[in-house]
Amino acid sequence: MGKSRLDGKVALITGGARGMGASEAQLFIDEGARVVITDILDEDGKKTAERLSPDGSRCLFLHHDVTNEADWDAVLKETLSAFGQIDVLVNNAGIFERGTVLDTTLAMFEKTMDINVTGVFLGMKTVAPHMVQRKSGSIVNISSVAGLNGTPGFLAYGASKWAVRGMTKGVAKELAPFGVRVNSIHPGIIDTPMLQTFEAAGEGVREAVRMRIPLGYEAEPIHVARLALYLGSDDSAYSTGSEFIVDGGWSA
Ligand SMILES: NC(=O)c1ccc[n+]([C@@H]2O[C@H](COP(=O)([O-])OP(=O)(O)OC[C@H]3O[C@@H](n4cnc5c(N)ncnc54)[C@H](O)[C@@H]3O)[C@@H](O)[C@H]2O)c1
């Protein structure tokens, strides 16, 4: 059997209890990694970790609010004590609430920025020193196609995902001299629990969105996980500060 693409590596995936994060965790484990998934959803997180690694040797769930710096310190400590190192950080946790500039409240805007932007900042700030010290590591930040263009009704979310894309590029240049890579992923429409917010927006909204996807269908989380695997593995050794799009042609 050939070598798996993440043999010997350890990954930390935020928001990994369900959706894309859980799919990434599964693929990473299949490719030889040991994975810590974190989330605020404790029941889902524990169930996912048990499903991915019944004996607990390859997957661990930790309670974690990405907006909380003390939580990040605890997650770093517990991950290192369980698995010894962190090779890949996937900043995946995020929320989406629909709203235009006319109806987005300050509270909604601040909550979105707190989770989607501060959470990614704290993740990089917490884990980068460890990676810099080892002169190795890959950080994968999950942005969105809404971080590539203007999307009506996505005021707060779009602002947050543009910020993720911008931070990714700056930090990539800061950490490149230390052999640490940082890239962003820009998914289009992916079938996860987050998509239910489209259904909540009204009948036919989801269908109307689907009609605008050139490939004609919504992606499964595995489509994004395969890109995260590429970026987490040494296959992408020469890519840093770049945006990787997986959107069925949407932004073309
Ligand atoms: N689904 C899509 O179409 C789509 C498209 C583009 C980008 N994205 C992005 O992909 C990422 C994953 O989303 P998903 O579609 O799997 O949605 P999801 O809602 O299924 O997963 C997001 C996870 O993040 C967790 N989370 C939320 N707040 C948190 C916090 N404060 N601390 C820790 N965890 C927290 C949630 O509990 C959830 O498990 C998000 O960053 C999202 O913005 C999704």
The ligand as a Gaussian input file, in Angstrom:
#p B3LYP/6-31G(d) Opt

LIG

0 1
 N      -22.405000      25.582000       3.492000
 C      -22.007000      26.441000       2.582000
 O      -22.634000      26.573000       1.535000
 C      -20.775000      27.280000       2.805000
 C      -20.295000      28.040000       1.727000
 C      -19.142000      28.786000       1.887000
 C      -18.469000      28.782000       3.084000
 N      -18.956000      28.051000       4.133000
 C      -18.182000      28.085000       5.383000
 O      -17.783000      26.778000       5.705000
 C      -17.575000      26.663000       7.120000
 C      -18.307000      25.428000       7.648000
 O      -19.689000      25.627000       7.480000
 P      -20.750000      24.443000       7.269000
 O      -21.428000      24.728000       5.996000
 O      -20.122000      23.126000       7.512000
 O      -21.805000      24.840000       8.410000
 P      -22.222000      24.136000       9.789000
 O      -23.129000      25.105000      10.447000
 O      -22.701000      22.766000       9.555000
 O      -20.832000      24.043000      10.561000
 C      -20.253000      25.116000      11.240000
 C      -19.799000      24.617000      12.602000
 O      -19.190000      25.718000      13.302000
 C      -19.599000      25.634000      14.653000
 N      -19.493000      26.914000      15.361000
 C      -20.316000      27.995000      15.257000
 N      -19.931000      28.929000      16.129000
 C      -18.844000      28.457000      16.788000
 C      -17.999000      28.957000      17.816000
 N      -18.197000      30.193000      18.340000
 N      -16.967000      28.196000      18.254000
 C      -16.763000      26.954000      17.729000
 N      -17.541000      26.405000      16.773000
 C      -18.573000      27.160000      16.309000
 C      -21.049000      25.164000      14.560000
 O      -21.502000      24.652000      15.812000
 C      -20.976000      24.125000      13.457000
 O      -20.723000      22.828000      13.958000
 C      -18.054000      27.980000       7.708000
 O      -16.940000      28.839000       7.946000
 C      -18.918000      28.541000       6.605000
 O      -19.015000      29.949000       6.665000
 C      -20.097000      27.310000       4.021000

